[in-house]
Amino acid sequence: MKTRTLAGLSMIALALAGCGGRQPLKPVTGQNVAAVPTGAATAPTSTELMTPSIQARPQRNVELLTQSRQRADDPFDLPPEKRPQ
């Protein structure tokens, strides 16, 4: 029982030790930086690569529905077909 507790505490300590790194991103030695995209003059920086695009994080639409609207008839809203058994 004591070894289980010790093993559990050591795993928690290792997990917590790995989540505190706040250093700027650098390429590993001997490895190239990101390739230059087609049509771009320079390669993107690490900050640009980590920032999501507007398409990836669209802005929230806060337009409120002010009045109810009757739904139009949907010609494709058909009941399920029964299969012969």
N, C-alpha and C positions, 0 to 999 in steps of 0.2 A: 504494500500500500504506500509505503514511504517513497519507493522508487518511482511509482506512478506519479505521485505529486511532484517529485523533483523533475521528472521528465516533462510533465505538463508545464511547470513553471519555466523550464529552460526553453521550451518551444515558444511560449508566449513572449519571453524575453527576446528571442531571436526575431520573432515577427515584428515586435515593436522597434527593434534596433534598425530594421531595414526600411522603415517607412519615414524616417526623419531626414532623408537627404534633400537638400534644397540648393543644389549647385547648378550653374548653367550647363546646358548640354554641350558636349564636345564629341567629335568623332573619335573612335578608338584608333590608337596608333596603328598605322599601316593600312587603314581602311579609308576609302574615298568618301568625300561628302556626297550629299544627294546630287543626282544627275540634274543637269539644266533642262527644264521642260522645253518642249518644242515651242518656239516663238518667243521665249523669254531671253533677256539679255544676260542675266546672272542667275546663279543657283539660289534657291530660297534659303533663308537663314533658319536656324532651329526654332526661333520664335514664330516665324511665318508658317513653318510646317506644323507647329502645335496649335495654332489659332484656327478654329473651325471657320469655314466659309459661311456666307449668309445662307446658301442653300442647305448646308448641314444644320444650321441653327436658325430657322426662320423666326421672324418676329411674331409675337402673339397678336392675334386679331381681337381687339376688344370691342368691336361693334356689337351693340346689343340689339336683340330682336325687339322692336317696339310694338309690333302688332302681329297677331296670328295670321297665317296664310293657309288657305285650303290647298292640300296637295293635289297635284294634277294626276289624272288617271294614268297608271303605268300599264301599257299593253303587255309587258313581259312578266307581270306579277301573276303567275298562274299557279293553281294548286298543284301539289305533287301528284304524279301519276302513280296508279296502283299497278304493281307488277303481277302478272299471272304466276301462280305458284304451282 
